Amino acid sequence: MGRKVGVREVAERAGVSMGTVSNVVNGLTTVSPENVERVQRAIQELGFVPNSHARQLRGGRSDVIGMLVLNVGNPFFADVAHVVQELAQGEGSPLVIASSDQDPDREARLLTMFEESRARGLLVAPVRGVTPGLVAAHRRGMPIVLLDEHADGEQFCSVSLDGTAGGYAAASHLVELGRRRLAFVGGPLAQVTDRLAGVSRAVDECPGALMTVFEVPDLTVDQGRVIGRRIAALDARDRPDGIFAANDLVALGVLAELQASGIGVPTDVALVGYDDIDYAKTAAVPLTSVAQPRTTIATEALRLILEEERSSVTNPHVHEQRRLVPELVIRASTVGPVDAAASR
């Protein structure tokens, strides 16, 4: 293995001081164009790799934007991360994404990791809302934006879909179709209380409508399958005729089990999901879903991170809670293929 090339070797090759090399590496504008060219040529010739950790210790921040989500395997979070990554590149910042996997202790450890690495800012979909750890990191200077509508407006910015309106739109659609035995499938409930509240309101407004809640520990296809089997095992007279799942992965799991049991969707059970991931439109029965505007969420979240990072005493940052309006995308899982085509 060859000897590691350092600042000293670059300075000797370029014929400049080590301080000049450091200034070029750190992007300072006090170096003459001629010396910048000599240093950059020496870096290329020697294969010098700057020590980003040392730079961030001197400068106070790294370039990294962090993203801490509930489940990195969820296509919704993956889509948001992809947009953030593309936008952050224009700001000279790589994106590092981590998953709490619904574990508060893991979330706390990852938060510490991002803070110790001096991330430029952090986007967080929290497990249980605002925690003391999030508050402490923010007070120590970490710009944080929550992907959660339950954010504390006094302490944090947030970007989210109006989940109450989304749940209400989904349930209203079901009752307008004549469905009266509704089921809500989702959880942990603390993370989807807004969606459940919207469904409850629509049910309360419809005489004769009833709702059953099936809580799951995580919003995954496997958990949807578990509930789908429970629903399929019910007597037809007790079975829900309309189901709202708190995300599309759960809805797809429910759909698979209903179909495996010979229960028609939407003839026997109408089904609505949430997020409108790509898999929703390509399912065996295309899924009606509440669409989350992922590009807008990512764009607004990154904007708020950068605004907070660049704030100062003379240009103070004002926290914003961006609550976006949902859109119900109607497909064959509620109205059937003929009616779905006519409604487009």
Buried (B, 14 or more C-beta within 10 A) or exposed (E): EEEEBBBEBBBEBBEBEBEBBBBBBEEEEEBEEEBBEBBBEBBEEBEBEBEEEEBBEEEEBBBBBBBBBBBBEBBBBBBBBBBBBEBBEEEEBEBBBBBBBBEEEBBBEBBEBBBEBBBBBBBBBBBEEBBEBBBEBBEEEBBBBBBBBBBBEEBBBBBBBBBBBBBBBBBBBBBEBEBBBBBBBBBBBEBBBBBBEBBBBBBEEBEEBEBBBBBBEBBBBEBBBBBBBBBBEEEEEEBBBBBBBBBBBBBBBBBBBBBEEEBEBBEBBBBBBBBBBEBBBEBEBBBBBBBBBBBBBBBBBBBBBBBBBEEEEEEEBEBBBBBBEBBBBBBBBBBBEEBBEEEE
